[in-house]
């Protein structure tokens, strides 16, 4: 059976993937029937991130080839409109900001005793950096966890005193 899948190339820590049609029994980076595109996940600036020959993929699908999950998402990404792309990137950015805020909140609640002893203000600086990175509409959402942090610090300071 034929599969349309990614074959890894590139140096260590610098991935580059060819989208290939290969026999499912062959190794991931082994012999293939045809290369139908490439995916460069670390592209910057004007470098092309994704190139797919849709006509050849349609041909191989008509011949009974199966598409891997990751290649299917890449095909959908290639075919989406600019509005859909902007919406997808916006949701991705929101998730990233939530994760940054959660990390900052975890650091402030985990290290209040250390900051009092050492006199460090690193968590406060990280919260400020996260607020600077956030777009204007996300700023109120990040301020809420920062306001909650002092309430959590008070019980953490009481625990060592007991």
C-alpha positions in Angstrom: 0.0 0.0 0.0 1.2 3.5 -0.8 1.3 6.3 1.7 1.8 10.0 1.3 4.0 11.0 4.3 6.9 13.1 5.5 10.5 12.1 5.1 12.9 13.9 7.4 16.0 15.6 6.0 18.2 18.4 7.3 20.8 18.7 10.1 20.4 17.9 13.7 18.0 20.4 15.4 17.3 21.9 11.9 14.4 19.8 10.5 13.3 19.8 6.8 10.7 17.4 5.5 10.0 16.1 2.0 6.5 15.1 1.3 6.8 11.7 -0.4 4.8 8.9 -1.9 6.3 5.7 -0.6 5.5 2.1 0.0 4.2 1.8 3.6 6.6 -1.1 4.3 9.7 1.1 3.6 11.5 3.1 6.3 10.5 6.7 6.8 13.6 8.1 5.1 14.1 5.2 2.8 13.2 4.6 -0.8 10.2 6.5 -2.2 8.1 6.5 -5.4 7.9 10.3 -5.9 8.4 13.6 -4.0 5.3 15.8 -4.2 6.4 18.7 -2.0 8.3 19.9 1.0 7.7 21.4 4.4 10.2 23.6 6.2 9.0 24.2 9.8 11.8 26.6 10.7 11.4 29.0 7.8 11.9 32.7 8.5 11.1 35.8 6.6 10.6 35.2 2.8 11.6 31.5 2.9 8.9 29.2 1.6 7.4 27.2 4.5 5.3 24.8 2.5 5.2 23.7 -1.1 2.8 21.0 -2.4 2.1 19.7 -5.9 -1.7 19.3 -5.5 -2.2 17.7 -8.9 0.2 14.8 -8.1 -1.3 14.3 -4.6 -4.8 14.0 -6.3 -3.4 11.5 -8.8 -1.9 9.3 -6.0 -5.1 9.5 -4.0 -7.0 8.3 -7.1 -4.5 5.4 -7.2 -5.4 4.4 -3.6 -2.6 6.1 -1.6 -3.3 6.9 2.0 -2.4 10.3 3.5 -0.7 10.5 6.9 -2.4 12.7 9.5 0.4 15.4 9.4 0.4 15.6 5.6 -3.4 15.9 5.7 -3.2 19.0 8.0 -0.5 20.5 5.8 -2.7 20.0 2.7 -5.6 21.8 4.5 -3.2 24.6 5.6 -2.1 25.1 2.0 -5.7 25.3 0.7 -7.0 27.7 3.4 -8.0 31.3 2.5 -6.1 34.3 4.0 -9.0 34.9 6.4 -8.9 31.4 7.7 -5.1 31.6 8.0 -5.3 34.8 10.1 -8.0 33.3 12.3 -5.8 30.1 12.9 -2.7 32.2 13.7 -4.8 34.4 16.1 -6.0 31.4 18.0 -2.5 30.0 18.1 -1.2 33.3 19.5 -4.0 33.3 22.2 -3.0 29.8 23.3 0.7 30.8 23.5 -0.1 33.9 25.6 -2.3 31.8 28.0 0.7 29.4 28.4 3.1 32.3 29.1 0.7 33.8 31.7 0.2 30.4 33.3 4.0 29.9 33.6 4.5 33.4 35.1 1.7 32.7 37.5 3.2 29.4 38.5 6.6 31.0 39.1 5.2 33.7 41.2 3.3 31.2 43.4 6.2 28.7 43.6 9.0 31.2 44.5 7.7 33.8 46.9 9.9 32.7 49.7 13.0 32.7 47.5 12.2 36.2 46.2 11.9 37.5 49.7 15.1 35.9 50.8 17.3 36.6 47.7 15.7 39.9 46.9 15.2 38.8 43.2 12.4 40.3 41.1 12.8 38.0 38.1 9.1 36.7 38.1 7.8 40.3 38.1 10.1 41.1 35.1 8.8 38.0 33.2 5.2 39.1 33.8 6.1 42.5 32.5 7.7 41.0 29.4 4.7 38.8 28.8 2.5 41.9 29.0 4.7 43.7 26.5 4.4 40.8 24.0 0.6 40.6 24.3 -1.5 42.5 21.8 -3.7 45.4 23.2 -6.8 43.2 23.3 -5.1 40.5 25.3 -3.6 42.9 28.0 -6.7 42.8 30.3 -6.7 39.0 30.3 -3.0 38.9 31.4 -3.5 41.5 34.1 -6.1 39.4 35.9 -3.6 36.6 36.8 -1.1 39.2 37.9 -3.6 40.7 40.3 -4.4 37.2 41.7 -0.7 36.5 42.3 -0.4 38.7 45.5 -3.4 36.9 47.0 -1.6 33.6 46.4 1.7 34.9 47.7 0.2 35.7 51.2 -0.6 32.0 52.1 2.7 30.9 50.7 4.5 33.3 53.0 2.5 32.1 56.0 3.4 28.4 55.5 7.1 28.8 56.3 6.2 30.7 59.4 4.2 27.8 60.9 
